[in-house]
Amino acid sequence: MGGKRARQGKQIHLCIAILIFFCPLACTLSKTAYTTIMGIKFSDAKGDEAREHLALGKKYLAQGNYANALKEQEKVISLAGNNSPADEALFAMGVIYADPANPAKDSGKSLLNYRKLIKDYPKSYLVEQVKAIIGVLQENDKLNRTVERLNTTLEESKRTVERLNIIIEESKRVDIEIERKKRRKAQ
């Protein structure tokens, strides 16, 4: 009864060792469980930085600073890789290239960005909007080609009218000359 315990402190050491062993596992499991239960995704530093560049690019676009807006969207794509918000950056790049106020407007590049978004991010919430925009851009390109053909035809018609007017003037001069000759013969 009065004797010393032979294993004094060994139980405490064992408990501490178990806690140290399971602590990292518990942290990982709790983060995974929290993500699964709450539906919250933990963002990484690159994702946050990509979102900051996305917002800055949208700000530049609103100010009409197209060159810097494009640079910011390209940074988003390089940071995000194949993850969100790269789809939003492609969409924004398509808008930048399609903007009529952009001096470097290029509907071809706009279409390329939109098609890349559909191909690389088929489940993006932007896909249906992009499909509609692609249709509008293609119809616009078709109408622009028709306008160019009509303008070419109009220019050709103007040149033909000018040539015909010259021929008519020459014919009038010839007719006047013939009338003069007839009058001289008649006298």
LINDA-V18171 format. One record per residue. N is the residue number from 0. RES is the residue in one small letter. PSI is psi in whole degrees, -180 to 180 (* if undefined). OMEGA is omega as a letter, one per 30 degrees, with the letter a starting at -180 (* if undefined). Layout:
N_RES_PSI_OMEGA ; N_RES_PSI_OMEGA
//
This chain:
0_m_-43_a ; 1_g_8_a ; 2_g_163_l ; 3_k_148_l ; 4_r_142_a ; 5_a_-27_a ; 6_r_41_a ; 7_q_127_l ; 8_g_-18_a ; 9_k_-31_l ; 10_q_-38_l ; 11_i_-43_l ; 12_h_-39_l ; 13_l_-44_l ; 14_c_-43_l ; 15_i_-42_l ; 16_a_-41_l ; 17_i_-43_l ; 18_l_-43_l ; 19_i_-39_a ; 20_f_-43_a ; 21_f_-11_a ; 22_c_-52_l ; 23_p_-38_l ; 24_l_-41_a ; 25_a_-40_l ; 26_c_-44_l ; 27_t_-45_l ; 28_l_-40_a ; 29_s_-37_l ; 30_k_-44_l ; 31_t_-44_l ; 32_a_-42_l ; 33_y_-42_l ; 34_t_-44_a ; 35_t_-45_a ; 36_i_-46_a ; 37_m_-14_a ; 38_g_22_a ; 39_i_134_l ; 40_k_132_l ; 41_f_130_a ; 42_s_152_l ; 43_d_171_a ; 44_a_-40_l ; 45_k_-40_l ; 46_g_-41_l ; 47_d_-42_l ; 48_e_-39_l ; 49_a_-42_l ; 50_r_-37_l ; 51_e_-43_l ; 52_h_-36_l ; 53_l_-47_l ; 54_a_-41_l ; 55_l_-40_l ; 56_g_-41_l ; 57_k_-37_l ; 58_k_-46_l ; 59_y_-41_l ; 60_l_-44_l ; 61_a_-31_l ; 62_q_-8_a ; 63_g_14_l ; 64_n_80_a ; 65_y_-39_a ; 66_a_-47_l ; 67_n_-33_l ; 68_a_-43_l ; 69_l_-43_a ; 70_k_-42_a ; 71_e_-40_l ; 72_q_-35_l ; 73_e_-36_l ; 74_k_-39_l ; 75_v_-46_a ; 76_i_-41_a ; 77_s_-34_l ; 78_l_-41_a ; 79_a_-24_a ; 80_g_-125_l ; 81_n_17_a ; 82_n_167_l ; 83_s_141_g ; 84_p_31_l ; 85_a_-35_l ; 86_d_-40_l ; 87_e_-35_l ; 88_a_-42_l ; 89_l_-41_l ; 90_f_-47_a ; 91_a_-39_l ; 92_m_-39_l ; 93_g_-41_l ; 94_v_-43_a ; 95_i_-48_a ; 96_y_-26_a ; 97_a_-14_a ; 98_d_121_a ; 99_p_-25_l ; 100_a_-12_a ; 101_n_121_l ; 102_p_-24_l ; 103_a_32_a ; 104_k_136_a ; 105_d_99_a ; 106_s_-26_l ; 107_g_-45_l ; 108_k_-36_l ; 109_s_-48_l ; 110_l_-40_l ; 111_l_-45_l ; 112_n_-42_l ; 113_y_-41_l ; 114_r_-37_l ; 115_k_-40_l ; 116_l_-46_a ; 117_i_-42_a ; 118_k_-47_a ; 119_d_-23_a ; 120_y_63_a ; 121_p_-19_a ; 122_k_7_l ; 123_s_147_l ; 124_y_-11_a ; 125_l_-10_a ; 126_v_-46_a ; 127_e_-39_l ; 128_q_-42_a ; 129_v_-39_l ; 130_k_-42_l ; 131_a_-42_a ; 132_i_-40_l ; 133_i_-44_l ; 134_g_-44_l ; 135_v_-45_l ; 136_l_-41_l ; 137_q_-41_l ; 138_e_-40_l ; 139_n_-43_l ; 140_d_-42_l ; 141_k_-44_l ; 142_l_-38_l ; 143_n_-40_l ; 144_r_-39_l ; 145_t_-42_l ; 146_v_-42_l ; 147_e_-43_l ; 148_r_-42_l ; 149_l_-39_l ; 150_n_-40_l ; 151_t_-45_l ; 152_t_-41_l ; 153_l_-44_l ; 154_e_-42_l ; 155_e_-40_l ; 156_s_-40_l ; 157_k_-42_l ; 158_r_-40_l ; 159_t_-43_l ; 160_v_-42_l ; 161_e_-44_l ; 162_r_-41_l ; 163_l_-38_l ; 164_n_-39_l ; 165_i_-44_l ; 166_i_-42_l ; 167_i_-44_l ; 168_e_-43_l ; 169_e_-40_l ; 170_s_-40_l ; 171_k_-44_l ; 172_r_-41_l ; 173_v_-45_l ; 174_d_-43_l ; 175_i_-42_l ; 176_e_-41_l ; 177_i_-44_l ; 178_e_-42_l ; 179_r_-44_a ; 180_k_-39_l ; 181_k_-41_l ; 182_r_-39_l ; 183_r_-39_a ; 184_k_-36_a ; 185_a_-23_a ; 186_q_*_*
//
